[in-house]
Amino acid sequence: MAVAGDLLTQVSIGAVALYTLVTAASRAIDRLLALAEYYNVDEVLVGLTVLALGTSLPELSAHLIASLGILSGVLDYQVTSAVVLWDLPFKIAAGVGLLGRTSYRRGRDLTRTEAAIC
């Protein structure tokens, strides 16, 4: 019985966290687009900035955790450094390539939905 209660609690917390994440992301995008429109900045530039932050911040936190693990002697420095250092350039290149390819192929600016799918 205790396991079922724990599972229900974990699923509930996960659902609330997912809802909060989606709502906060939607509000952030709406405010960023309004700010871009106010300053007459292209939406593609805003999308690329969000993409860069969205890929860089998790990498920075992974690097911090890996560095702390290496310093404490828990993680192997050769494997951890390779994973952390080579993942970021690939993500940025793939993201920018997909965004640029989609924009070029359509011959127009991306809509918000299209940029989210990329």
C-alpha positions in Angstrom: 0.0 0.0 0.0 2.8 2.4 0.8 4.3 1.9 -2.6 1.1 2.9 -4.4 0.8 6.1 -2.4 4.4 7.0 -3.2 3.8 6.4 -6.9 0.7 8.5 -6.9 2.6 11.3 -5.1 5.5 11.1 -7.6 3.2 11.2 -10.6 1.2 14.1 -9.1 4.4 16.1 -8.5 5.6 15.2 -12.0 2.3 16.4 -13.6 2.4 19.7 -11.6 6.1 20.2 -12.6 5.3 19.6 -16.3 2.3 22.0 -16.2 4.4 24.6 -14.5 7.3 24.2 -17.0 5.0 24.5 -20.1 3.1 27.5 -18.6 6.3 29.3 -17.7 7.9 28.6 -21.1 4.8 29.9 -22.9 4.7 33.1 -20.8 8.4 33.6 -21.4 8.1 33.2 -25.1 5.1 35.6 -25.2 7.0 38.2 -23.3 10.2 37.8 -25.4 8.2 38.2 -28.6 6.4 41.3 -27.3 9.8 42.7 -26.3 11.2 41.9 -29.7 8.3 43.5 -31.4 8.6 46.6 -29.3 12.3 47.0 -30.2 11.7 45.9 -33.8 13.9 42.8 -33.5 13.5 39.9 -36.0 11.7 36.9 -34.5 14.4 34.6 -35.9 17.0 36.3 -33.8 14.9 35.8 -30.7 14.4 32.2 -31.6 18.1 31.6 -32.1 18.8 33.3 -28.7 16.3 31.1 -27.0 17.8 28.1 -28.7 21.3 29.1 -27.6 20.2 29.6 -24.0 18.1 26.4 -24.0 21.1 24.4 -25.1 23.8 26.2 -23.1 22.3 26.4 -19.7 21.8 22.6 -19.3 25.3 22.1 -20.6 26.7 24.6 -18.1 24.9 22.8 -15.2 26.2 19.4 -16.5 29.7 20.8 -16.6 29.4 22.2 -13.1 28.2 18.8 -11.7 30.8 16.9 -13.7 33.6 19.2 -12.4 32.4 18.8 -8.8 32.4 15.0 -9.4 35.9 15.0 -10.8 37.2 17.1 -8.0 35.6 14.9 -5.4 37.0 11.8 -7.1 33.6 10.2 -7.9 33.8 10.6 -11.7 36.5 9.7 -14.2 37.9 12.9 -15.7 38.6 11.5 -19.2 35.1 10.2 -19.8 33.2 13.0 -18.1 35.2 15.8 -19.9 34.6 14.2 -23.3 30.9 14.0 -22.8 30.5 17.5 -21.5 32.8 19.2 -24.0 31.7 17.5 -27.3 27.9 17.6 -26.7 27.4 21.4 -26.8 28.9 22.2 -30.2 26.9 19.4 -31.8 23.6 20.7 -30.3 24.2 24.3 -31.4 25.2 23.3 -34.9 22.3 21.0 -35.3 19.8 23.5 -34.0 21.0 26.4 -36.1 21.2 24.2 -39.1 17.6 23.0 -38.7 16.3 26.5 -38.1 18.2 27.9 -41.1 17.2 25.1 -43.4 13.5 25.4 -42.5 13.5 29.1 -43.0 15.4 28.9 -46.3 13.2 26.1 -47.7 10.0 28.0 -47.0 11.4 31.3 -48.3 9.9 33.3 -45.4 10.2 33.8 -41.7 9.3 31.0 -39.4 6.1 31.1 -37.4 6.2 30.5 -33.7 4.8 27.0 -34.1 7.4 26.1 -36.8 10.3 27.3 -34.7 9.0 25.3 -31.7 8.9 22.1 -33.8 12.5 22.7 -35.0 
